[in-house]
Amino acid sequence: SVQKGQMGLLMRLGMPVGLQMGMETASFSLSTVMVGWLGTVALAAHQVMITVGQLGFMLYYGMAAAVAVRISNFHGQGNVGAIRNTASTGFGIILFMAAAVSIVLLLAKDNIGYLFSDSDQVAVMVAQLVLPFVIYQLGDGMQCNYSNALRGISDVKMVMLYAFIAYFVVSLPAAYIFGFIFDWGLTGIWLSFPLGLTTAGILFRNRFNKTLRCKISKNSD
């Protein structure tokens, strides 16, 4: 029936997306477990920056969701040029948002911790995490934008593999190596985030561009 066909289509599109987002969340959660090995002060500072970071992420993700909607519309029209322009424009807007968030945090880095705690130790450690946070904004914005762009063109199967590579093959091992083998502590764990998110962003972007090239080739034929 039509209803069963639609349900099957939604499952084929939704499951890879859910697994991709689940792996990203799991990666950050397992990193939090590692942070717990460093003690309560490190865990408190980590939680403060995760909370602050979510404010920026929600901005990026809201814009990326709009990108997915517009690309889906243009995909239905077969307008490949508009699809490409929408993805590029969306990424540019997200980068502007990331720059604005980063500037505010850099200016306020010494005081952010005191919004959540009166501990000087926590505030100092939070200030040390602002730079790794700023570094990973590029990768976070890229992976948000292009994962949603791929959803807009219904190309979601490979995102599961890419997410696994980025978050479980790259990010989590790097967190352990930087944090404990190199003995960089909490800052080392946070330096793994740019690696994972940027890897995901590059893989998603390359997949998106490859899919568009295939569509252009088919249209020209």
Order of alpha helices (4+ residues) and beta strands (2+ residues): alpha-alpha-alpha-alpha-alpha-alpha-alpha-alpha
